[in-house]
Amino acid sequence: MIPELVCCKKGFLGRKVMTFSFPCCDTCVDVVFTPLGRVIVRD
């Protein structure tokens, strides 16, 4: 299962937010990259 990239945008405080979609289960996930290199995944 390979997720599809839906969008990529700038977030708050220099963060980058990428939204991925998993078509097999109709789920979207936001992946947030902070300027310090931290990765946060949210539903």
C-alpha positions as CSV (number, residue, x, y, z in Angstrom):
1,M,0.0,0.0,0.0
2,I,1.5,3.3,-1.2
3,P,-0.1,6.5,0.0
4,E,-0.8,9.3,-2.4
5,L,0.3,12.9,-1.7
6,V,-2.7,15.1,-1.6
7,C,-1.2,18.5,-0.8
8,C,1.9,20.2,0.6
9,K,1.7,23.6,2.4
10,K,3.5,25.8,4.8
11,G,2.4,25.6,8.4
12,F,2.7,27.7,11.5
13,L,6.2,28.6,12.8
14,G,8.1,27.4,9.7
15,R,6.5,23.9,9.7
16,K,5.8,22.0,6.5
17,V,2.5,20.1,6.4
18,M,2.0,17.2,3.9
19,T,-1.3,15.5,3.6
20,F,-1.3,11.8,2.4
21,S,-4.3,9.7,1.4
22,F,-4.6,5.9,1.6
23,P,-7.2,5.0,-1.0
24,C,-7.6,1.4,0.2
25,C,-9.1,2.5,3.5
26,D,-10.3,6.1,2.8
27,T,-7.9,7.6,5.4
28,C,-6.1,10.9,5.2
29,V,-3.1,11.7,7.4
30,D,-1.2,14.9,8.0
31,V,2.6,14.7,8.4
32,V,4.2,17.8,10.0
33,F,7.9,18.5,9.7
34,T,9.3,21.0,12.2
35,P,12.3,23.3,11.5
36,L,14.3,21.2,14.1
37,G,13.7,18.0,12.2
38,R,10.9,16.5,14.3
39,V,8.2,14.6,12.5
40,I,4.6,14.6,13.8
41,V,1.8,12.4,12.3
42,R,-1.8,13.4,12.9
43,D,-5.1,12.0,11.8
